[in-house]
């Protein structure tokens, strides 16, 4: 009897806690039937990402260390690129980042960090 009373009380509480509100449905205006009618600024391309080219110039006189690790991070300290590089040879690699990315952090071979502003689609690390 006690068990039945507890179960029925829990069932009543569970049913009473359900949300009775209807979800709002967002509808598009009837006058927009294609993407061509959307007003977007010139040069807007609907892409969520952009590709930048990251290059490290060959450092003359640098010892050959093929296992030297460099990192490229975003502003939230997420590692976007880890790359083993030989500083005497350099490298060039494409990297896809969110279109809203304005700066990256470069962690060099010695562990030092440098903030790099993205002004175009090419970054040269030194």
C-alpha positions as CSV (number, residue, x, y, z in Angstrom):
1,X,0.0,0.0,0.0
2,X,2.8,2.4,0.9
3,X,4.6,1.6,-2.3
4,X,1.5,2.3,-4.4
5,X,1.0,5.6,-2.7
6,X,4.7,6.7,-3.3
7,X,4.5,5.6,-7.0
8,X,1.3,7.5,-7.6
9,X,2.6,10.6,-5.9
10,X,5.7,10.5,-8.1
11,X,3.6,10.0,-11.2
12,X,1.5,13.0,-10.3
13,X,4.6,15.2,-9.7
14,X,6.1,14.0,-13.0
15,X,3.0,14.9,-14.9
16,X,2.6,18.3,-13.2
17,X,6.2,19.3,-14.0
18,X,5.8,18.9,-17.7
19,X,5.9,22.1,-19.7
20,X,2.6,23.1,-21.0
21,X,3.9,25.9,-23.2
22,X,3.9,25.4,-26.9
23,X,7.1,25.9,-28.7
24,X,7.3,29.1,-30.8
25,X,7.8,28.4,-34.5
26,X,9.7,31.0,-36.4
27,X,8.4,31.6,-39.8
28,X,10.1,33.3,-42.7
29,X,8.5,36.3,-44.4
30,X,6.4,35.3,-47.4
31,X,8.1,37.8,-49.6
32,X,11.5,36.0,-49.5
33,X,11.4,32.9,-51.7
34,X,15.0,32.7,-52.8
35,X,18.5,33.6,-51.6
36,X,18.7,36.2,-54.3
37,X,16.2,38.4,-52.4
38,X,18.3,38.5,-49.3
39,X,20.1,41.8,-48.9
40,X,23.8,41.1,-48.1
41,X,26.7,43.5,-48.4
42,X,29.0,43.3,-51.4
43,X,31.7,40.6,-51.0
44,X,29.6,38.5,-48.6
45,X,30.0,34.8,-49.5
46,X,28.1,32.9,-46.8
47,X,31.2,30.9,-45.8
48,X,31.7,30.0,-42.2
49,X,35.4,29.4,-42.6
50,X,38.4,30.9,-44.4
51,X,41.7,29.3,-45.5
52,X,44.9,31.0,-44.5
53,X,48.4,30.0,-45.6
54,X,50.9,29.8,-42.8
55,X,54.6,29.8,-43.7
56,X,57.8,29.7,-41.7
57,X,60.8,31.1,-43.5
58,X,63.9,29.0,-43.6
59,X,66.4,30.3,-41.0
60,X,69.9,30.4,-42.3
61,X,72.5,29.0,-40.0
62,X,69.9,27.2,-37.9
63,X,70.9,23.7,-36.9
64,X,69.0,20.8,-38.5
65,X,66.4,19.7,-36.0
66,X,63.6,17.8,-37.8
67,X,61.8,17.1,-34.6
68,X,61.2,20.7,-33.5
69,X,57.5,21.2,-32.7
70,X,55.6,24.5,-33.3
71,X,52.0,25.2,-32.5
72,X,49.3,27.6,-33.7
73,X,46.5,28.3,-31.3
74,X,43.3,30.3,-31.4
75,X,42.4,33.0,-28.9
76,X,40.8,30.4,-26.6
77,X,44.0,28.4,-26.5
78,X,42.6,25.6,-28.7
79,X,45.5,24.0,-30.7
80,X,44.7,24.4,-34.4
81,X,48.1,23.2,-35.8
82,X,51.0,21.1,-34.4
83,X,53.8,20.7,-36.8
84,X,57.2,19.2,-36.7
85,X,59.5,21.5,-38.6
86,X,63.1,21.8,-39.5
87,X,64.0,25.5,-38.9
88,X,66.7,25.4,-41.5
89,X,64.2,24.4,-44.2
90,X,61.0,26.2,-43.2
91,X,57.5,25.2,-44.4
92,X,54.2,26.4,-45.9
93,X,50.8,24.9,-45.0
94,X,47.1,25.9,-45.5
95,X,45.0,26.1,-42.4
96,X,41.2,26.4,-42.3
97,X,39.9,28.6,-39.5
98,X,36.5,30.1,-38.6
99,X,35.7,33.2,-40.7
100,X,35.4,35.3,-37.5
101,X,39.0,34.6,-36.4
102,X,40.9,37.8,-36.1
103,X,44.1,36.6,-34.4
104,X,46.1,33.5,-33.8
105,X,48.8,32.6,-31.3
106,X,52.1,31.2,-32.5
107,X,54.1,29.1,-30.1
108,X,57.7,28.9,-31.4
109,X,60.4,26.3,-31.1
110,X,61.7,27.8,-27.9
111,X,58.2,27.9,-26.2
112,X,57.7,31.6,-26.6
113,X,54.3,32.9,-27.7
114,X,53.4,35.6,-30.2
115,X,49.9,36.9,-31.1
116,X,49.4,37.4,-34.8
117,X,46.6,39.5,-36.3
118,X,45.0,38.1,-39.4
119,X,44.8,40.9,-41.9
120,X,44.9,38.8,-45.1
121,X,45.0,35.1,-46.0
122,X,48.8,34.7,-45.5
123,X,50.8,34.6,-42.3
124,X,54.5,34.4,-42.1
125,X,56.0,33.1,-38.8
126,X,59.5,34.2,-37.8
